[in-house]
């Protein structure tokens, strides 16, 4: 009976944590606490595994129900069932390691599974980060450590603090919280100010547009075949670089005009909405930085297209990250809010400003601390060219690899000890 009660708590923890995606950021912490308590209280490994899977399923369905609008499947249970397996993996690993480090290490490995494609046997593997609790904490000082270890680092600290409180290590939890707060307080955007113009609607070369250092049009803003000379004339007239979403089947692309012209194709496709096969997710490659010549920027732009802004591996340090997108199927709401939250995290991770030009969603000018001036429609503003160093931009998601190495070392050591304790015949 005890296992059944705690099993119900473990299942419920998924729904509680999922509510964090609805704007209740504290629900993420409460859900993690319930998950940790239940995982350690259940004696049966089978019970904890089943309950954790159901909790993970409920977590994804409650948190990401808005993805019905962009997926081929009308039933999110069928779409997210494979991601739920990250929960039993995390819970079962947690029970094998000493607290409080067990929780963050196990959670880091479990949540990395959908992004590594390790669960491809159960569904489409790929670069999927939309169910990460880190995005629900973007308004908190905790988000500022994303430049050290990305979303995994944010969640590592969350679970470490929860585990410390669970084991009554109050001083340890206070020290972690204090260090995070101090780190957040010393982060200040700096650098030269540039002017950014975010334009809406279809691009018409005959219209007058405001001049800016960077002029951006959203995804599929240009469906007409303009010549290179016309693009150069437009960039010259606007007095800076131009980034415009263009229609180049099979998936959307972008054109970047500076001293040269570069075309970029979308590389990371929407899970269940654009990806025709799981193989495309496994083979997804990092987005290339496009060289656009020497202008006032004197550095490169990087242009993740639409959904690619949710993929940290598509982002590296450049002068500015420009994100043309279209959210017609989402409209203003939780889906668009999630995309904006990811854009803000990408700014912090790379410590570079992000410019979003989005159809039917939140266009925004975001500084390198993740502070966003967002609106629906065209806008014009200024942002600082930040040049702070980002460790995460160099190391990427190495925290999950390190966590796997630690778990492997612990299990090998236990195996050796158990063999040494066996009585010799």
C-alpha positions in Angstrom: 0.0 0.0 0.0 2.9 2.4 0.8 4.4 1.8 -2.6 1.0 2.5 -4.3 0.6 5.8 -2.4 4.0 7.0 -3.2 3.6 5.8 -6.8 0.5 8.0 -7.1 2.6 10.9 -5.7 5.3 10.2 -8.4 2.7 10.2 -11.2 1.2 13.4 -9.8 4.6 15.1 -9.7 4.6 15.0 -13.5 1.4 17.0 -13.7 2.6 19.5 -11.1 5.9 20.0 -12.9 4.0 20.4 -16.2 2.1 23.3 -14.8 5.4 25.3 -14.9 4.9 25.7 -18.6 1.6 27.5 -17.9 3.4 30.3 -16.2 3.7 28.9 -12.7 7.5 28.7 -12.4 7.4 27.5 -8.8 5.5 24.4 -9.9 8.7 23.1 -11.5 10.4 23.1 -8.1 7.4 21.5 -6.3 7.1 18.8 -9.0 10.8 18.0 -8.7 10.6 17.8 -4.9 7.6 15.4 -5.1 9.4 13.3 -7.7 12.5 13.0 -5.6 10.7 12.1 -2.4 8.5 9.5 -4.1 11.5 8.0 -6.0 13.3 7.3 -2.7 10.2 6.1 -0.8 9.1 3.4 -3.2 10.8 0.0 -2.5 9.9 -1.8 -5.7 12.0 -0.9 -8.8 9.1 -2.0 -11.0 6.6 0.2 -9.3 8.9 3.2 -9.4 9.7 2.6 -13.1 6.0 2.4 -14.1 5.0 5.4 -12.0 7.9 7.4 -13.3 6.9 6.7 -16.9 3.3 7.7 -16.2 4.6 10.9 -14.5 6.8 11.7 -17.4 4.0 11.2 -19.8 1.7 13.4 -17.8 4.5 16.0 -17.6 4.8 16.3 -21.3 1.1 16.2 -22.0 0.2 18.9 -19.4 3.2 21.1 -20.4 3.1 20.8 -24.1 -0.5 20.3 -25.0 -0.2 23.4 -27.3 1.9 21.4 -29.7 -1.2 19.9 -31.1 -1.3 22.9 -33.5 2.0 22.1 -35.1 2.2 18.3 -35.2 0.8 15.8 -37.6 -0.7 13.9 -34.8 -3.8 15.3 -33.1 -3.1 13.1 -30.0 -0.1 14.4 -27.9 -0.1 11.0 -26.0 1.1 9.3 -29.2 3.6 12.0 -29.9 5.2 12.4 -26.5 5.1 8.8 -25.2 8.8 8.3 -26.1 10.0 11.4 -24.2 8.3 10.0 -21.0 11.0 7.3 -20.8 13.5 10.0 -19.6 11.7 10.0 -16.3 12.1 6.3 -15.3 15.7 6.5 -16.5 16.3 9.5 -14.2 14.5 8.0 -11.2 16.1 4.6 -11.5 19.6 6.1 -11.8 18.8 8.4 -8.8 18.3 5.3 -6.6 21.8 4.0 -7.5 23.7 7.1 -6.4 24.3 8.9 -3.1 22.3 12.0 -2.4 22.3 15.0 -2.9 24.3 14.6 -6.1 22.2 11.7 -7.3 19.3 13.8 -8.3 21.0 16.4 -10.6 23.2 13.8 -12.2 20.3 11.4 -12.9 18.1 14.2 -14.1 20.8 15.5 -16.4 21.2 12.1 -18.1 17.4 11.5 -18.3 16.5 14.8 -19.9 19.4 14.5 -22.4 17.9 11.4 -23.9 15.4 13.1 -26.3 18.2 15.4 -27.6 20.6 12.5 -28.1 18.1 10.3 -29.9 18.7 7.5 -27.4 15.0 6.6 -27.3 14.6 6.3 -31.1 13.2 2.8 -30.6 10.1 4.3 -29.0 9.5 7.2 -31.4 11.1 10.0 -33.4 14.5 10.9 -31.9 15.9 14.3 -32.4 16.9 17.7 -31.2 13.9 18.4 -29.0 14.3 20.9 -26.1 10.7 22.3 -25.8 10.0 20.2 -22.6 13.0 21.5 -20.6 12.1 23.0 -17.2 14.9 25.6 -17.7 12.7 27.6 -20.0 10.2 28.2 -17.2 12.9 29.8 -15.1 13.9 32.4 -17.7 12.6 35.4 -15.6 14.6 34.3 -12.5 18.3 35.2 -11.7 19.0 31.4 -12.0 18.7 31.7 -15.8 21.9 33.8 -15.9 24.0 30.7 -15.4 23.0 29.4 -18.8 26.2 30.9 -20.2 28.1 28.3 -18.1 26.2 25.1 -18.8 23.1 25.9 -20.8 19.7 24.6 -19.9 21.2 21.5 -18.4 23.1 23.7 -15.9 20.0 25.5 -14.8 18.2 22.2 -14.2 21.3 20.8 -12.5 21.2 23.6 -9.9 17.4 23.2 -9.5 17.6 19.5 -8.7 20.7 20.0 -6.6 19.0 22.6 -4.4 15.9 20.4 -4.2 18.0 17.4 -3.2 19.9 19.4 -0.6 16.6 20.6 1.0 15.2 17.0 0.9 18.3 15.8 2.8 18.1 18.8 5.2 21.4 20.3 4.0 20.2 23.8 4.5 23.5 25.5 4.5 24.5 23.8 1.3 21.3 24.9 -0.4 21.8 28.4 0.9 25.3 28.6 -0.5 24.2 27.5 -3.9 21.4 30.0 -4.0 23.7 32.8 -2.8 26.4 32.0 -5.5 23.7 32.0 -8.2 22.3 35.4 -7.1 25.8 37.0 -6.9 26.6 35.6 -10.4 23.4 37.0 -11.8 24.0 40.4 -10.2 27.4 40.9 -11.8 26.1 40.3 -15.4 25.7 43.5 -17.3 25.3 44.0 -21.1 28.0 46.1 -22.6 29.2 47.2 -26.0 28.4 49.4 -28.9 24.7 50.2 -29.6 23.3 49.3 -33.0 19.9 50.0 -34.5 17.6 47.1 -35.4 14.5 47.3 -37.6 12.0 44.4 -37.5 9.6 44.6 -40.5 6.3 42.8 -41.0 4.4 41.4 -43.9 5.6 40.6 -47.4 8.7 42.3 -48.7 8.0 44.9 -51.4 11.1 46.5 -52.9 9.1 49.6 -53.8 8.1 50.4 -50.3 10.0 52.7 -48.0 11.5 51.1 -44.9 13.3 52.6 -41.9 17.1 52.6 -42.1 19.0 50.4 -39.6 22.2 48.5 -39.0 20.2 45.3 -39.3 16.9 45.1 -41.0 15.0 41.8 -40.6 11.9 40.3 -42.3 10.1 37.2 -40.9 10.0 33.7 -42.3 8.6 33.4 -45.9 8.4 37.3 -46.2 9.7 37.0 -49.7 8.1 34.7 -52.3 9.3 36.5 -55.4 12.6 35.8 -57.1 14.6 39.0 -56.7 18.0 39.3 -58.3 21.2 39.8 -56.4 21.4 43.4 -57.7 18.0 44.1 -56.2 19.0 42.6 -52.8 22.2 44.7 -52.8 20.2 47.9 -53.7 17.8 47.2 -50.8 20.7 46.7 -48.3 22.4 49.9 -49.6 19.1 51.9 -49.2 18.6 50.6 -45.7 22.2 51.3 -44.7 23.1 48.0 -43.1 22.7 44.2 -43.3 19.4 42.6 -44.4 18.0 39.3 -43.2 14.9 38.0 -44.9 13.0 34.8 -44.7 12.4 33.3 -48.2 10.4 30.5 -49.6 12.7 27.8 -50.9 11.1 24.3 -50.8 11.1 21.8 -49.3 11.6 23.9 -46.1 12.0 27.6 -45.4 15.2 29.4 -45.8 16.7 32.8 -45.3 18.9 35.2 -47.2 21.5 37.5 -45.6 22.7 40.5 -47.5 25.8 42.4 -46.6 28.8 43.0 -48.8 28.0 39.5 -50.0 24.8 37.4 -50.3 24.4 34.2 -48.3 21.5 31.6 -48.4 20.8 29.5 -45.4 18.5 26.4 -45.4 16.6 25.2 -42.3 18.4 22.3 -40.8 16.5 21.4 -37.7 12.9 20.4 -38.4 9.8 20.5 -36.2 9.3 17.2 -34.6 6.1 15.6 -36.0 5.3 18.7 -38.1 8.1 18.9 -40.7 10.4 15.9 -40.1 9.4 13.1 -42.6 11.6 10.5 -40.9 13.5 10.0 -37.6 16.7 9.8 -39.5 16.6 13.5 -40.2 16.8 14.2 -36.5 19.7 11.8 -35.9 21.7 13.4 -38.8 20.8 17.1 -37.9 24.0 19.2 -38.2 24.9 22.4 -36.5 23.8 25.6 -38.3 26.6 27.3 -40.2 27.6 30.9 -39.4 27.2 33.0 -42.5 29.9 35.3 -43.6 28.4 38.6 -44.8 31.4 40.9 -45.2 32.8 43.9 -43.4 30.2 46.5 -42.4 29.6 48.4 -39.1 29.1 45.0 -37.4 32.6 43.8 -38.5 31.6 40.3 -37.3 29.3 37.5 -38.4 25.6 36.9 -38.0 24.1 33.6 -37.2 20.6 32.9 -38.5 18.5 30.1 -36.9 15.2 29.8 -38.8 12.0 29.6 -36.9 12.0 26.5 -34.7 15.8 26.3 -34.8 15.9 29.0 -32.1 14.9 26.2 -29.6 18.0 24.2 -30.4 21.0 25.3 -28.4 23.4 23.4 -30.7 22.3 25.6 -33.6 23.6 28.7 -31.8 27.2 29.8 -31.4 28.8 33.1 -30.6 28.5 35.7 -33.4 27.9 39.4 -33.3 24.1 39.0 -33.4 21.7 36.1 -33.5 18.9 36.8 -36.0 15.8 34.6 -35.9 13.2 35.0 -38.7 10.1 32.8 -38.0 6.5 32.2 -38.5 4.0 31.1 -35.8 0.8 31.2 -37.8 -0.3 27.8 -36.5 0.4 28.9 -32.9 -0.8 32.5 -32.7 -0.1 34.6 -29.6 -0.3 32.2 -26.6 1.7 29.6 -24.7 3.3 28.3 -27.9 4.7 31.7 -28.9 5.6 32.4 -25.3 7.7 29.2 -25.2 9.5 30.2 -28.4 10.3 33.6 -27.0 11.5 32.0 -23.7 13.9 29.9 -25.8 15.1 32.9 -27.7 15.9 34.6 -24.4 17.8 31.6 -23.2 19.8 31.5 -26.5 20.8 35.1 -25.8 22.1 34.2 -22.3 23.8 31.0 -23.4 25.8 32.8 -26.1 25.9 36.2 -24.4 24.9 37.8 -27.6 21.8 39.8 -28.6 18.9 38.1 -30.4 16.6 39.7 -32.9 13.4 37.9 -33.7 11.1 38.8 -36.6 8.0 36.6 -36.4 4.7 36.3 -38.2 1.7 36.0 -35.8 4.1 35.6 -32.8 6.3 37.7 -30.6 8.9 39.7 -32.4 11.6 40.9 -30.0 14.9 42.6 -29.5 16.7 40.7 -26.7 19.9 41.8 -25.1 22.6 39.4 -24.0 21.1 39.1 -20.5 17.9 37.8 -22.0 15.9 40.9 -21.3 13.3 41.2 -24.1 11.5 44.1 -25.7 8.8 42.1 -27.4 5.7 42.9 -29.5 3.4 41.5 -32.1 4.2 43.2 -35.4 7.0 45.6 -36.7 9.3 47.4 -34.3 12.5 49.4 -34.2 15.0 49.7 -31.4 18.6 49.5 -30.3 20.6 46.7 -28.7 24.2 46.4 -27.5 26.8 44.3 -29.3 27.9 42.3 -26.3 31.3 40.6 -26.4 31.3 38.7 -23.1 32.8 35.2 -23.1 30.4 32.3 -22.9 31.7 28.9 -21.6 28.6 27.1 -22.9 29.2 28.5 -26.4 32.6 26.6 -26.3 31.8 23.4 -24.4 28.1 22.9 -25.4 26.1 20.2 -23.5 29.1 18.5 -22.0 27.4 18.4 -18.6 25.4 15.3 -19.7 28.5 13.6 -20.9 30.3 14.3 -17.6 27.2 13.0 -15.7 27.3 9.7 -17.7 31.0 9.3 -17.0 30.4 9.8 -13.3 27.5 7.2 -13.3 29.7 4.8 -15.2 32.6 5.2 -12.8 30.3 4.7 -9.8 28.7 1.5 -11.2 32.1 0.1 -12.2 33.5 0.8 -8.7 30.6 -0.9 -7.1 30.9 -3.9 -9.4 34.6 -4.3 -8.5 33.9 -3.9 -4.7 31.1 -6.5 -4.9 33.5 -9.0 -6.6 36.2 -8.4 -4.1 33.7 -9.1 -1.2 32.7 -12.5 -2.7 34.2 -15.3 -0.6 36.9 -17.2 -2.5 36.4 -20.9 -2.9 
